[in-house]
Amino acid sequence: MTDQKLILILKTCICVGLCLILLGLYLHNFSEAVEAMGVRGIIISAVCVAFGMVLSLPTKMYLTFILVKREADKNQ
């Protein structure tokens, strides 16, 4: 897999993760349907935020590592 393709996949994971975090926040703060569900609705919004963080945070660290490594290889 080329670096460009890997970087594109990682950026896509970051975007999907951020969208899931925003969806979870929207569901928790503004959705009346989730409020009507009670505890189950809170769990749904929390799962969205959790999966969003799982997708976005480690991906950012790995993407930063790849970009720094690529920059170091370019300078040598």
MOPAC internal coordinates of N, CA, C and O (Angstrom, degrees):
PM7 1SCF
backbone

  N    0.0000 0     0.00 0     0.00 0    0    0    0
  C    1.4424 1     0.00 0     0.00 0    1    0    0
  C    1.5390 1   107.60 1     0.00 0    2    1    0
  O    1.2310 1   121.08 1   -47.83 1    3    2    1
  N    1.2886 1   115.54 1   132.17 1    3    2    1
  C    1.4590 1   119.70 1  -178.77 1    5    3    2
  C    1.5298 1   110.72 1   -76.43 1    6    5    3
  O    1.2310 1   121.54 1   -18.94 1    7    6    5
  N    1.3280 1   114.66 1   161.06 1    7    6    5
  C    1.4644 1   119.00 1   179.45 1    9    7    6
  C    1.5208 1   111.88 1   -63.58 1   10    9    7
  O    1.2310 1   120.32 1   142.02 1   11   10    9
  N    1.3194 1   116.99 1   -37.98 1   11   10    9
  C    1.4719 1   119.97 1  -179.02 1   13   11   10
  C    1.5255 1   111.12 1   -63.00 1   14   13   11
  O    1.2310 1   120.72 1   138.25 1   15   14   13
  N    1.3279 1   116.22 1   -41.75 1   15   14   13
  C    1.4632 1   120.06 1  -179.36 1   17   15   14
  C    1.5356 1   110.52 1   -68.71 1   18   17   15
  O    1.2310 1   120.76 1   139.61 1   19   18   17
  N    1.3337 1   116.14 1   -40.39 1   19   18   17
  C    1.4549 1   120.42 1   178.82 1   21   19   18
  C    1.5230 1   110.66 1   -64.52 1   22   21   19
  O    1.2310 1   120.28 1   137.73 1   23   22   21
  N    1.3212 1   117.06 1   -42.27 1   23   22   21
  C    1.4657 1   120.86 1   178.38 1   25   23   22
  C    1.5216 1   110.75 1   -63.45 1   26   25   23
  O    1.2310 1   120.07 1   140.34 1   27   26   25
  N    1.3224 1   117.47 1   -39.66 1   27   26   25
  C    1.4677 1   120.75 1   177.62 1   29   27   26
  C    1.5269 1   111.14 1   -63.24 1   30   29   27
  O    1.2310 1   120.25 1   137.41 1   31   30   29
  N    1.3192 1   117.12 1   -42.59 1   31   30   29
  C    1.4657 1   120.96 1   178.95 1   33   31   30
  C    1.5288 1   110.37 1   -64.23 1   34   33   31
  O    1.2310 1   120.31 1   137.90 1   35   34   33
  N    1.3375 1   117.01 1   -42.10 1   35   34   33
  C    1.4586 1   120.49 1   179.93 1   37   35   34
  C    1.5286 1   111.62 1   -65.97 1   38   37   35
  O    1.2310 1   120.46 1   139.21 1   39   38   37
  N    1.3216 1   116.73 1   -40.79 1   39   38   37
  C    1.4639 1   119.63 1   177.59 1   41   39   38
  C    1.5247 1   111.01 1   -64.90 1   42   41   39
  O    1.2310 1   120.40 1   143.35 1   43   42   41
  N    1.3198 1   116.84 1   -36.65 1   43   42   41
  C    1.4591 1   120.62 1   177.18 1   45   43   42
  C    1.5283 1   110.71 1   -64.98 1   46   45   43
  O    1.2310 1   120.47 1   138.80 1   47   46   45
  N    1.3393 1   116.71 1   -41.20 1   47   46   45
  C    1.4696 1   120.05 1   177.16 1   49   47   46
  C    1.5238 1   111.23 1   -62.42 1   50   49   47
  O    1.2310 1   120.57 1   140.37 1   51   50   49
  N    1.3271 1   116.52 1   -39.63 1   51   50   49
  C    1.4663 1   120.05 1   177.97 1   53   51   50
  C    1.5272 1   110.02 1   -62.40 1   54   53   51
  O    1.2310 1   120.21 1   135.04 1   55   54   53
  N    1.3308 1   117.20 1   -44.96 1   55   54   53
  C    1.4714 1   120.76 1  -179.14 1   57   55   54
  C    1.5226 1   111.52 1   -64.16 1   58   57   55
  O    1.2310 1   120.38 1   137.13 1   59   58   57
  N    1.3292 1   116.88 1   -42.87 1   59   58   57
  C    1.4643 1   120.44 1   178.40 1   61   59   58
  C    1.5305 1   110.12 1   -64.17 1   62   61   59
  O    1.2310 1   120.45 1   139.10 1   63   62   61
  N    1.3287 1   116.74 1   -40.90 1   63   62   61
  C    1.4598 1   120.59 1   178.14 1   65   63   62
  C    1.5150 1   112.25 1   -62.25 1   66   65   63
  O    1.2310 1   120.40 1   134.90 1   67   66   65
  N    1.3198 1   116.84 1   -45.10 1   67   66   65
  C    1.4669 1   119.96 1   178.32 1   69   67   66
  C    1.5238 1   111.48 1   -64.39 1   70   69   67
  O    1.2310 1   120.29 1   141.99 1   71   70   69
  N    1.3302 1   117.04 1   -38.01 1   71   70   69
  C    1.4692 1   120.03 1   176.94 1   73   71   70
  C    1.5262 1   111.24 1   -64.21 1   74   73   71
  O    1.2310 1   120.12 1   140.32 1   75   74   73
  N    1.3262 1   117.38 1   -39.68 1   75   74   73
  C    1.4642 1   119.93 1   177.63 1   77   75   74
  C    1.5228 1   111.48 1   -66.20 1   78   77   75
  O    1.2310 1   120.27 1   141.56 1   79   78   77
  N    1.3248 1   117.10 1   -38.44 1   79   78   77
  C    1.4655 1   119.74 1   177.22 1   81   79   78
  C    1.5219 1   110.04 1   -63.25 1   82   81   79
  O    1.2310 1   120.38 1   134.38 1   83   82   81
  N    1.3291 1   116.88 1   -45.62 1   83   82   81
  C    1.4624 1   120.12 1   178.73 1   85   83   82
  C    1.5289 1   111.77 1   -64.12 1   86   85   83
  O    1.2310 1   120.32 1   142.14 1   87   86   85
  N    1.3336 1   116.99 1   -37.86 1   87   86   85
  C    1.4649 1   120.14 1   176.64 1   89   87   86
  C    1.5230 1   110.88 1   -62.72 1   90   89   87
  O    1.2310 1   120.67 1   135.99 1   91   90   89
  N    1.3234 1   116.32 1   -44.01 1   91   90   89
  C    1.4657 1   119.81 1   178.39 1   93   91   90
  C    1.5150 1   112.36 1   -61.96 1   94   93   91
  O    1.2310 1   120.57 1   138.81 1   95   94   93
  N    1.3324 1   116.52 1   -41.19 1   95   94   93
  C    1.4639 1   119.78 1   177.68 1   97   95   94
  C    1.5239 1   111.51 1   -65.79 1   98   97   95
  O    1.2310 1   120.85 1   139.50 1   99   98   97
  N    1.3307 1   115.99 1   -40.50 1   99   98   97
  C    1.4668 1   118.98 1   177.65 1  101   99   98
  C    1.5285 1   110.44 1   -63.10 1  102  101   99
  O    1.2310 1   120.68 1   133.46 1  103  102  101
  N    1.3210 1   116.30 1   -46.54 1  103  102  101
  C    1.4615 1   119.36 1  -179.02 1  105  103  102
  C    1.5265 1   111.11 1   -60.75 1  106  105  103
  O    1.2310 1   120.81 1   139.03 1  107  106  105
  N    1.3203 1   116.05 1   -40.97 1  107  106  105
  C    1.4551 1   119.53 1  -176.36 1  109  107  106
  C    1.5336 1   112.30 1   -71.64 1  110  109  107
  O    1.2310 1   120.49 1   141.93 1  111  110  109
  N    1.3275 1   116.68 1   -38.07 1  111  110  109
  C    1.4658 1   119.35 1  -172.90 1  113  111  110
  C    1.5224 1   114.94 1   -94.68 1  114  113  111
  O    1.2310 1   119.60 1   146.46 1  115  114  113
  N    1.3267 1   118.37 1   -33.54 1  115  114  113
  C    1.4599 1   120.05 1  -168.39 1  117  115  114
  C    1.5261 1   115.64 1  -120.91 1  118  117  115
  O    1.2310 1   119.09 1   168.25 1  119  118  117
  N    1.3032 1   119.34 1   -11.75 1  119  118  117
  C    1.4587 1   121.16 1  -174.48 1  121  119  118
  C    1.5314 1   110.64 1   -89.76 1  122  121  119
  O    1.2310 1   121.44 1   -57.83 1  123  122  121
  N    1.3159 1   114.86 1   122.17 1  123  122  121
  C    1.4648 1   119.34 1   178.68 1  125  123  122
  C    1.5292 1   111.47 1   -76.40 1  126  125  123
  O    1.2310 1   120.34 1   154.01 1  127  126  125
  N    1.3228 1   116.95 1   -25.99 1  127  126  125
  C    1.4666 1   120.01 1   178.72 1  129  127  126
  C    1.5205 1   110.95 1   -65.45 1  130  129  127
  O    1.2310 1   120.76 1   138.63 1  131  130  129
  N    1.3233 1   116.16 1   -41.37 1  131  130  129
  C    1.4629 1   120.14 1   178.80 1  133  131  130
  C    1.5213 1   109.77 1   -67.88 1  134  133  131
  O    1.2310 1   120.39 1   142.83 1  135  134  133
  N    1.3146 1   116.87 1   -37.17 1  135  134  133
  C    1.4659 1   120.65 1   177.85 1  137  135  134
  C    1.5282 1   110.67 1   -63.68 1  138  137  135
  O    1.2310 1   120.61 1   141.74 1  139  138  137
  N    1.3276 1   116.45 1   -38.26 1  139  138  137
  C    1.4602 1   120.49 1   179.73 1  141  139  138
  C    1.5254 1   112.12 1   -69.51 1  142  141  139
  O    1.2310 1   120.14 1   154.29 1  143  142  141
  N    1.3325 1   117.33 1   -25.71 1  143  142  141
  C    1.4635 1   121.08 1   179.86 1  145  143  142
  C    1.5247 1   112.56 1   -74.15 1  146  145  143
  O    1.2310 1   120.36 1   158.67 1  147  146  145
  N    1.3062 1   116.92 1   -21.33 1  147  146  145
  C    1.4646 1   120.18 1   179.24 1  149  147  146
  C    1.5197 1   111.09 1    80.11 1  150  149  147
  O    1.2310 1   121.15 1    47.56 1  151  150  149
  N    1.3218 1   115.41 1  -132.44 1  151  150  149
  C    1.4597 1   121.00 1  -176.64 1  153  151  150
  C    1.5259 1   111.53 1   -63.62 1  154  153  151
  O    1.2310 1   120.27 1   142.42 1  155  154  153
  N    1.3020 1   117.09 1   -37.58 1  155  154  153
  C    1.4636 1   120.45 1   179.44 1  157  155  154
  C    1.5360 1   111.12 1   -61.92 1  158  157  155
  O    1.2310 1   120.00 1   142.48 1  159  158  157
  N    1.3007 1   117.60 1   -37.52 1  159  158  157
  C    1.4589 1   121.34 1   177.19 1  161  159  158
  C    1.5221 1   112.13 1   -67.09 1  162  161  159
  O    1.2310 1   120.63 1   141.65 1  163  162  161
  N    1.3196 1   116.40 1   -38.35 1  163  162  161
  C    1.4636 1   120.11 1   177.17 1  165  163  162
  C    1.5228 1   109.76 1   -65.02 1  166  165  163
  O    1.2310 1   120.24 1   140.08 1  167  166  165
  N    1.3112 1   117.14 1   -39.92 1  167  166  165
  C    1.4663 1   121.09 1   178.27 1  169  167  166
  C    1.5232 1   110.60 1   -63.60 1  170  169  167
  O    1.2310 1   119.92 1   139.47 1  171  170  169
  N    1.3197 1   117.77 1   -40.53 1  171  170  169
  C    1.4650 1   121.28 1   179.08 1  173  171  170
  C    1.5253 1   110.70 1   -62.00 1  174  173  171
  O    1.2310 1   120.46 1   133.93 1  175  174  173
  N    1.3244 1   116.73 1   -46.07 1  175  174  173
  C    1.4612 1   119.04 1  -179.65 1  177  175  174
  C    1.5265 1   110.83 1   -67.66 1  178  177  175
  O    1.2310 1   119.90 1   143.38 1  179  178  177
  N    1.3218 1   117.79 1   -36.62 1  179  178  177
  C    1.4645 1   120.99 1   178.67 1  181  179  178
  C    1.5243 1   111.59 1   -67.28 1  182  181  179
  O    1.2310 1   120.07 1   144.01 1  183  182  181
  N    1.3222 1   117.47 1   -35.99 1  183  182  181
  C    1.4653 1   120.98 1   177.78 1  185  183  182
  C    1.5254 1   110.29 1   -66.04 1  186  185  183
  O    1.2310 1   120.26 1   140.62 1  187  186  185
  N    1.3229 1   117.11 1   -39.38 1  187  186  185
  C    1.4706 1   119.89 1   176.82 1  189  187  186
  C    1.5210 1   111.28 1   -60.68 1  190  189  187
  O    1.2310 1   120.52 1   134.56 1  191  190  189
  N    1.3243 1   116.61 1   -45.44 1  191  190  189
  C    1.4669 1   120.19 1   179.48 1  193  191  190
  C    1.5281 1   110.20 1   -65.74 1  194  193  191
  O    1.2310 1   119.96 1   138.24 1  195  194  193
  N    1.3199 1   117.68 1   -41.76 1  195  194  193
  C    1.4730 1   120.70 1  -178.06 1  197  195  194
  C    1.5274 1   111.18 1   -63.82 1  198  197  195
  O    1.2310 1   120.00 1   132.65 1  199  198  197
  N    1.3341 1   117.60 1   -47.35 1  199  198  197
  C    1.4672 1   119.38 1   179.05 1  201  199  198
  C    1.5238 1   111.14 1   -65.59 1  202  201  199
  O    1.2310 1   120.46 1   145.62 1  203  202  201
  N    1.3238 1   116.73 1   -34.38 1  203  202  201
  C    1.4577 1   119.51 1   176.34 1  205  203  202
  C    1.5119 1   111.85 1   -62.94 1  206  205  203
  O    1.2310 1   120.19 1   139.14 1  207  206  205
  N    1.3124 1   117.25 1   -40.86 1  207  206  205
  C    1.4662 1   120.14 1   177.95 1  209  207  206
  C    1.5190 1   111.47 1   -69.41 1  210  209  207
  O    1.2310 1   120.45 1   142.16 1  211  210  209
  N    1.3187 1   116.74 1   -37.84 1  211  210  209
  C    1.4672 1   120.11 1   177.55 1  213  211  210
  C    1.5202 1   110.30 1   -62.15 1  214  213  211
  O    1.2310 1   120.08 1   142.06 1  215  214  213
  N    1.3178 1   117.45 1   -37.94 1  215  214  213
  C    1.4627 1   120.28 1  -179.83 1  217  215  214
  C    1.5202 1   112.78 1   -77.19 1  218  217  215
  O    1.2310 1   119.81 1   145.03 1  219  218  217
  N    1.3106 1   117.97 1   -34.97 1  219  218  217
  C    1.4606 1   118.17 1  -170.66 1  221  219  218
  C    1.5249 1   114.49 1   -91.97 1  222  221  219
  O    1.2310 1   118.95 1   137.27 1  223  222  221
  N    1.3113 1   119.62 1   -42.73 1  223  222  221
  C    1.4614 1   120.14 1  -171.87 1  225  223  222
  C    1.5271 1   114.37 1   -69.02 1  226  225  223
  O    1.2310 1   118.32 1   125.89 1  227  226  225
  N    1.3245 1   120.81 1   -54.11 1  227  226  225
  C    1.4727 1   118.58 1   179.42 1  229  227  226
  C    1.5312 1   112.25 1   -65.29 1  230  229  227
  O    1.2310 1   120.77 1   150.17 1  231  230  229
  N    1.3106 1   116.13 1   -29.83 1  231  230  229
  C    1.4588 1   120.03 1   179.21 1  233  231  230
  C    1.5190 1   110.51 1   -65.65 1  234  233  231
  O    1.2310 1   119.84 1   141.10 1  235  234  233
  N    1.3220 1   117.90 1   -38.90 1  235  234  233
  C    1.4626 1   121.29 1   178.19 1  237  235  234
  C    1.5235 1   110.96 1   -62.68 1  238  237  235
  O    1.2310 1   120.24 1   137.70 1  239  238  237
  N    1.3179 1   117.14 1   -42.30 1  239  238  237
  C    1.4615 1   120.28 1   179.93 1  241  239  238
  C    1.5259 1   110.61 1   -65.22 1  242  241  239
  O    1.2310 1   120.03 1   136.58 1  243  242  241
  N    1.3266 1   117.55 1   -43.42 1  243  242  241
  C    1.4581 1   120.70 1  -179.56 1  245  243  242
  C    1.5229 1   111.10 1   -67.29 1  246  245  243
  O    1.2310 1   120.31 1   139.75 1  247  246  245
  N    1.3191 1   117.01 1   -40.25 1  247  246  245
  C    1.4621 1   120.82 1   177.82 1  249  247  246
  C    1.5281 1   110.59 1   -63.36 1  250  249  247
  O    1.2310 1   120.07 1   138.68 1  251  250  249
  N    1.3131 1   117.47 1   -41.32 1  251  250  249
  C    1.4587 1   120.63 1   176.91 1  253  251  250
  C    1.5253 1   110.73 1   -62.24 1  254  253  251
  O    1.2310 1   119.99 1   138.05 1  255  254  253
  N    1.3274 1   117.62 1   -41.95 1  255  254  253
  C    1.4623 1   121.70 1   178.13 1  257  255  254
  C    1.5257 1   110.99 1   -61.03 1  258  257  255
  O    1.2310 1   120.15 1   136.02 1  259  258  257
  N    1.3187 1   117.32 1   -43.98 1  259  258  257
  C    1.4709 1   121.13 1   179.83 1  261  259  258
  C    1.5232 1   110.71 1   -64.22 1  262  261  259
  O    1.2310 1   120.19 1   135.66 1  263  262  261
  N    1.3243 1   117.24 1   -44.34 1  263  262  261
  C    1.4629 1   119.97 1  -178.68 1  265  263  262
  C    1.5294 1   112.10 1   -66.22 1  266  265  263
  O    1.2310 1   120.04 1   140.40 1  267  266  265
  N    1.3322 1   117.52 1   -39.60 1  267  266  265
  C    1.4659 1   120.51 1   178.02 1  269  267  266
  C    1.5214 1   110.12 1   -66.30 1  270  269  267
  O    1.2310 1   120.45 1   138.26 1  271  270  269
  N    1.3221 1   116.74 1   -41.74 1  271  270  269
  C    1.4713 1   120.72 1   178.63 1  273  271  270
  C    1.5299 1   110.62 1   -63.41 1  274  273  271
  O    1.2310 1   120.55 1   137.92 1  275  274  273
  N    1.3241 1   116.56 1   -42.08 1  275  274  273
  C    1.4625 1   120.47 1   179.79 1  277  275  274
  C    1.5386 1   110.81 1   -65.50 1  278  277  275
  O    1.2310 1   120.31 1   140.47 1  279  278  277
  N    1.3226 1   117.01 1   -39.53 1  279  278  277
  C    1.4558 1   121.22 1   178.22 1  281  279  278
  C    1.5288 1   110.97 1   -65.93 1  282  281  279
  O    1.2310 1   120.21 1   139.86 1  283  282  281
  N    1.3402 1   117.21 1   -40.14 1  283  282  281
  C    1.4576 1   120.76 1   178.26 1  285  283  282
  C    1.5262 1   111.12 1   -65.73 1  286  285  283
  O    1.2310 1   120.07 1   140.75 1  287  286  285
  N    1.3218 1   117.47 1   -39.25 1  287  286  285
  C    1.4673 1   120.95 1   177.43 1  289  287  286
  C    1.5139 1   111.29 1   -66.43 1  290  289  287
  O    1.2310 1   120.49 1   145.17 1  291  290  289
  N    1.3246 1   116.68 1   -34.83 1  291  290  289
  C    1.4610 1   120.80 1  -179.68 1  293  291  290
  C    1.5346 1   110.83 1   -68.86 1  294  293  291
  O    1.2310 1   120.49 1   143.52 1  295  294  293
  N    1.3440 1   116.66 1   -36.48 1  295  294  293
  C    1.4613 1   120.74 1  -179.32 1  297  295  294
  C    1.5265 1   112.83 1   -72.07 1  298  297  295
  O    1.2310 1   119.90 1   155.60 1  299  298  297
  N    1.3117 1   117.79 1   -24.40 1  299  298  297
  C    1.4640 1   120.94 1  -178.87 1  301  299  298
  C    1.4635 1   111.15 1   -86.52 1  302  301  299
  O    1.2310 1   120.10 1   180.00 1  303  302  301

